[in-house]
Amino acid sequence: MSETLTDHDSIVDAADRLFYGRGIQAVGMDAVRAEAGVSLKKLYSEFSSKDALLIEVLRHRGVIWDDGIARAAASATSPRERLLAVYDFLDGWFRQTGFRGCGFINAFGELGEVSPAVAGLVREQKESFRRYLDALVTEIAAPPVLAAQLALLAEGAQTTAAISGDPDAA
């Protein structure tokens, strides 16, 4: 049985593709409407503004990130393997067609200074990832500072892979 997307989900998916592929400021609501195949009236009944839509897109990206990390860690049999699975996940993501770096970093770069909501959501996502690493580092009984170092390596790998086009950064 195929899953039918709601208009809400279709709009979020369309906006995600466009914002990620072209940049947030380069994409207008009419382009999102056309990509989603909905009327402008429907688009604005679902999202009162582009900012509201962007916040939903970032939340959606957060779920994708969390699910990807969880799937990568699912087959790991030890805390150390779960920690290394983060970088396996990154490696696979970097090799996907259309990889343009971290959507959160990209959004912050475009709007972090002018949108407290975007800045807050990006910080929340990065802190959530850090807490995930904190828990794994605790499980392997490594010094707590390792989590911060591993988070920085992961964030740097995302940026490096996007800028250099080299997926081996992970």
RAGICOR-V369746 format. One record per pair of residues at least 6 apart in sequence whose C-alpha atoms are under 8 Angstrom apart, sorted by sequence separation. I is the first residue (numbers start at 0). J is the second residue. D is the distance in whole Angstrom. If there is no record, write none. Layout:
BEGIN
i->I j->J d->D
i->I j->J d->D
END
This chain:
BEGIN
i->17 j->23 d->8
i->18 j->24 d->8
i->32 j->38 d->6
i->46 j->52 d->6
i->75 j->81 d->5
i->92 j->98 d->7
i->111 j->117 d->6
i->112 j->118 d->7
i->136 j->142 d->7
i->137 j->143 d->7
i->159 j->165 d->8
i->160 j->166 d->5
i->18 j->25 d->8
i->32 j->39 d->6
i->93 j->100 d->8
i->110 j->117 d->7
i->111 j->118 d->5
i->136 j->143 d->7
i->160 j->167 d->7
i->18 j->26 d->6
i->72 j->80 d->7
i->73 j->81 d->8
i->110 j->118 d->8
i->160 j->168 d->6
i->17 j->26 d->7
i->72 j->81 d->5
i->75 j->84 d->7
i->136 j->145 d->7
i->159 j->168 d->7
i->160 j->169 d->8
i->29 j->39 d->7
i->32 j->42 d->6
i->71 j->81 d->8
i->72 j->82 d->8
i->107 j->117 d->7
i->133 j->143 d->7
i->136 j->146 d->6
i->106 j->117 d->7
i->107 j->118 d->6
i->157 j->168 d->8
i->72 j->84 d->5
i->156 j->168 d->5
i->157 j->169 d->8
i->71 j->84 d->5
i->72 j->85 d->7
i->133 j->146 d->5
i->156 j->169 d->6
i->17 j->31 d->7
i->71 j->85 d->7
i->107 j->121 d->7
i->132 j->146 d->5
i->133 j->147 d->8
i->106 j->121 d->8
i->132 j->147 d->8
i->68 j->84 d->7
i->71 j->87 d->7
i->153 j->169 d->7
i->14 j->31 d->5
i->68 j->85 d->6
i->71 j->88 d->6
i->104 j->121 d->7
i->129 j->146 d->7
i->132 j->149 d->8
i->13 j->31 d->6
i->103 j->121 d->6
i->129 j->147 d->7
i->132 j->150 d->7
i->14 j->34 d->8
i->68 j->88 d->6
i->10 j->31 d->7
i->13 j->34 d->6
i->14 j->35 d->8
i->28 j->49 d->7
i->67 j->88 d->7
i->103 j->124 d->8
i->129 j->150 d->6
i->10 j->32 d->7
i->13 j->35 d->5
i->128 j->150 d->7
i->12 j->35 d->8
i->10 j->34 d->8
i->10 j->35 d->5
i->9 j->35 d->6
i->10 j->37 d->8
i->6 j->35 d->8
i->6 j->37 d->7
i->10 j->42 d->7
i->7 j->45 d->6
i->14 j->52 d->8
i->14 j->53 d->8
i->11 j->52 d->7
i->15 j->56 d->6
i->14 j->56 d->7
i->60 j->102 d->7
i->11 j->55 d->7
i->12 j->56 d->8
i->11 j->56 d->6
i->57 j->102 d->8
i->57 j->103 d->7
i->11 j->59 d->8
i->82 j->132 d->7
i->82 j->135 d->6
i->81 j->135 d->7
i->82 j->136 d->8
i->79 j->135 d->8
i->101 j->157 d->6
i->78 j->135 d->6
i->100 j->157 d->5
i->101 j->158 d->7
i->100 j->158 d->6
i->78 j->138 d->6
i->79 j->139 d->6
i->100 j->160 d->7
i->78 j->139 d->6
i->100 j->161 d->5
i->54 j->116 d->8
i->58 j->120 d->8
i->99 j->161 d->5
i->100 j->162 d->8
i->54 j->117 d->7
i->57 j->120 d->8
i->61 j->124 d->7
i->98 j->161 d->7
i->57 j->121 d->8
i->89 j->153 d->8
i->93 j->157 d->8
i->54 j->120 d->8
i->86 j->153 d->7
i->93 j->160 d->7
i->89 j->157 d->8
i->93 j->161 d->8
i->94 j->166 d->6
i->93 j->166 d->5
i->93 j->167 d->8
i->90 j->166 d->6
i->93 j->169 d->8
i->20 j->97 d->7
i->90 j->167 d->7
i->90 j->168 d->8
i->20 j->99 d->7
i->90 j->169 d->5
i->19 j->99 d->7
i->89 j->169 d->6
i->87 j->169 d->7
i->19 j->102 d->6
i->22 j->105 d->8
i->23 j->106 d->7
i->86 j->169 d->6
i->24 j->109 d->7
i->23 j->109 d->7
END
